[in-house]
């Protein structure tokens, strides 16, 4: 069985070094073979130890959110990427932003820029949802409530002291629509606030959302 036939079962998935070593187990120098496959265009290296199909394989590619989950983990997509996905902000995002329990990091890859910001447990574990992106493709993403909280917590300049300031942030700075904000479940945020960084800012967010 040649490489193309062996790798097709991983269509739409990020391809790890472990997967490749299993496929190439009969080669005496599998790492040299991986380098050769990259040079020939059968594989594209996203980062060390992580690959996606190259142009010569003509296979379906993993979605960017799924790729983000694999690039640096544990992690889930959040911040502007999640806010845009849920339709809370109008801008199309060109960087996939995520939250992680590991170190904060930025990856500039051949398929885009991926950023990761560190969040401590237990707050990290709240408000994570699994979404279906396509056939055999699922990814972890923040709920709308968690993405908004993550945005406030990880942005140093966002210290919420009044409802007026919070309204300006949400409607003017972030350009969110009132109707969308009315769908935000403040009761969910209440469950997390005692374990949250920037507790006072999140309490002001809750107070403001309940007035909208």
Phi, psi and omega per residue, in radians:
X1 nan 2.227 -3.108
X2 -1.454 3.063 -3.037
X3 -1.071 -0.740 -3.108
X4 -1.047 -0.735 -3.138
X5 -1.205 -0.584 -3.117
X6 -1.304 -0.623 -3.032
X7 -1.478 -0.269 -3.019
X8 -1.090 -0.461 3.141
X9 -1.161 -0.279 -3.133
X10 -1.760 0.345 3.126
X11 -0.976 2.327 3.124
X12 1.427 0.022 -3.093
X13 -1.988 2.577 2.926
X14 -1.109 2.513 -3.065
X15 -1.916 2.016 -3.091
X16 -1.517 2.876 3.076
X17 -1.031 -0.658 -3.116
X18 -1.107 -0.708 3.093
X19 -1.068 -0.796 -3.106
X20 -1.146 -0.696 3.134
X21 -1.135 -0.578 3.091
X22 -1.204 -0.751 3.137
X23 -1.150 -0.622 -3.043
X24 -1.773 0.417 -3.034
X25 -1.084 -0.384 -3.128
X26 -1.473 -0.120 3.101
X27 -1.481 2.413 3.115
X28 -1.192 -0.569 -3.118
X29 -2.198 1.298 -3.048
X30 -1.100 -0.560 -3.139
X31 -1.182 -0.629 3.059
X32 -1.139 -0.648 3.124
X33 -1.162 -0.679 3.094
X34 -1.079 -0.792 3.105
X35 -1.034 -0.682 3.135
X36 -1.150 -0.723 3.134
X37 -1.130 -0.610 3.075
X38 -1.159 -0.815 -3.130
X39 -1.105 -0.571 -3.113
X40 -1.434 -0.139 3.112
X41 1.563 0.185 3.095
X42 -1.451 -0.460 3.109
X43 -2.277 2.609 3.020
X44 -2.120 2.155 -3.122
X45 -1.436 2.114 3.104
X46 -1.471 -0.802 3.010
X47 -2.705 3.075 -3.128
X48 -1.030 2.132 3.096
X49 1.502 0.042 -3.131
X50 -2.372 2.275 -3.028
X51 -2.363 2.831 2.965
X52 -2.300 2.849 -3.136
X53 -1.036 2.413 3.071
X54 -1.458 3.077 -3.041
X55 -1.125 -0.473 -3.101
X56 -1.311 -0.326 -3.134
X57 -1.425 -0.452 -3.142
X58 0.908 0.804 3.106
X59 -1.874 2.779 3.075
X60 -1.140 2.505 -3.056
X61 -1.692 2.629 3.032
X62 -1.195 2.475 3.071
X63 -1.129 2.682 -3.043
X64 -1.089 -0.601 3.127
X65 -1.168 -0.716 3.095
X66 -1.121 -0.718 3.117
X67 -1.088 -0.718 3.118
X68 -1.025 -0.735 3.118
X69 -1.026 -0.526 -3.082
X70 -1.607 -0.434 -3.057
X71 -1.160 -0.695 -3.063
X72 -2.645 2.027 -3.049
X73 -2.496 2.987 0.007
X74 -1.199 2.567 -3.104
X75 -2.800 2.857 2.997
X76 -2.481 2.601 3.141
X77 -1.210 2.379 -3.095
X78 -2.713 -2.791 3.064
X79 0.949 -2.449 -3.014
X80 -1.089 -0.612 -3.134
X81 -1.086 -0.766 3.128
X82 -1.281 -0.700 3.122
X83 -1.052 -0.675 3.100
X84 -1.216 -0.742 3.139
X85 -1.018 -0.716 -3.121
X86 -1.460 0.017 3.092
X87 1.343 0.385 -3.125
X88 -1.512 -0.475 3.050
X89 -2.141 2.583 -3.044
X90 -1.394 -0.368 -3.025
X91 -1.248 2.476 2.939
X92 -1.409 2.317 -3.077
X93 -1.722 2.552 -3.130
X94 -1.974 -0.002 3.061
X95 -2.194 2.312 3.105
X96 -1.563 1.951 -3.079
X97 -1.779 2.414 -3.074
X98 -2.390 2.877 3.027
X99 -1.950 2.466 -3.091
X100 -2.451 2.782 2.975
X101 -1.612 -0.138 3.087
X102 -1.485 -2.938 -3.127
X103 -1.229 2.628 3.035
X104 -1.153 2.463 -3.074
X105 -2.804 2.702 3.045
X106 -2.152 2.322 3.083
X107 -2.041 2.158 3.017
X108 -1.798 1.919 -2.991
X109 -2.062 2.962 3.080
X110 -1.121 -0.261 -3.123
X111 -2.006 0.325 3.060
X112 2.224 3.089 -3.097
X113 -1.780 2.345 -3.129
X114 -2.203 2.183 3.137
X115 -2.054 2.601 -3.104
X116 -2.366 2.264 3.099
X117 -2.039 2.421 -3.039
X118 -1.380 2.421 3.051
X119 -2.371 2.360 -3.125
X120 -1.417 2.680 2.960
X121 -1.291 2.656 0.075
X122 -1.529 -0.109 -3.053
X123 -1.045 -0.606 3.128
X124 -0.891 -0.720 -2.939
X125 -1.360 -0.149 -3.109
X126 -1.446 2.607 2.929
X127 1.098 0.723 3.088
X128 -1.910 2.340 -3.072
X129 -2.207 2.488 3.049
X130 -1.666 2.222 -3.132
X131 -2.075 2.637 3.085
X132 -1.626 2.166 -3.102
X133 -1.768 -0.411 -3.102
X134 3.054 -3.013 -3.126
X135 -1.070 2.132 -3.139
X136 1.081 0.399 3.137
X137 -2.234 2.014 3.044
X138 -2.277 2.669 -3.126
X139 -2.494 2.746 3.077
X140 -1.640 2.273 -3.102
X141 -2.466 2.640 3.065
X142 -1.204 2.505 2.958
X143 -1.135 2.876 3.098
X144 -0.951 -0.727 -3.135
X145 -1.104 -0.771 -3.091
X146 -1.237 -0.677 3.125
X147 -1.056 -0.709 3.121
X148 -1.171 -0.747 3.095
X149 -1.080 -0.775 3.132
X150 -1.044 -0.696 3.135
X151 -1.062 -0.794 -3.123
X152 -1.171 -0.770 -3.073
X153 -1.166 -0.722 -3.016
X154 -1.536 -0.118 3.099
X155 -1.723 1.915 -3.002
X156 -1.002 -0.613 -3.067
X157 -1.354 -0.172 -3.095
X158 -1.562 1.508 3.028
X159 -1.995 1.918 -3.016
X160 -1.603 2.083 -3.070
X161 -2.041 -0.246 -3.127
X162 -2.634 2.778 3.096
X163 -1.138 -0.648 3.131
X164 -1.062 -0.809 3.125
X165 -1.104 -0.695 -3.121
X166 -1.163 -0.735 3.079
X167 -1.048 -0.755 3.120
X168 -1.091 -0.716 3.118
X169 -1.076 -0.849 -3.042
X170 -1.233 -0.804 -3.022
X171 -1.530 -0.597 -3.057
X172 -1.742 -0.912 -3.092
X173 -1.251 -0.857 -3.126
X174 -1.553 -0.203 3.096
X175 1.009 0.726 3.058
X176 -1.441 2.675 3.112
X177 -1.605 2.525 3.140
X178 -1.019 -0.717 -3.127
X179 -1.058 -0.699 3.122
X180 -1.161 -0.701 -3.140
X181 -1.162 -0.537 3.112
X182 -1.161 -0.346 3.112
X183 -1.474 -0.186 3.104
X184 -1.226 2.234 -3.089
X185 -1.544 1.706 -3.122
X186 -1.144 -0.412 3.108
X187 -1.144 -0.547 3.070
X188 -1.138 -0.770 -3.130
X189 -1.123 -0.618 3.106
X190 -1.023 -0.587 -3.128
X191 -1.181 -0.452 -3.038
X192 -1.727 -0.338 -2.843
X193 -1.082 -0.564 -3.123
X194 -1.157 -0.413 3.135
X195 -1.814 0.203 -3.006
X196 -1.698 2.536 2.849
X197 -1.151 2.776 3.138
X198 0.904 0.801 -3.081
X199 -0.955 -0.741 -3.101
X200 -1.115 -0.682 3.118
X201 -1.150 -0.697 3.126
X202 -1.216 -0.591 3.066
X203 -1.148 -0.635 3.071
X204 -1.191 -0.646 3.062
X205 -1.056 -0.810 3.128
X206 -1.033 -0.833 -3.130
X207 -1.027 -0.717 -3.113
X208 -1.228 -0.769 -3.139
X209 -1.050 -0.615 -3.126
X210 -1.246 -0.267 3.125
X211 -1.613 -0.343 -3.046
X212 -1.266 nan nan
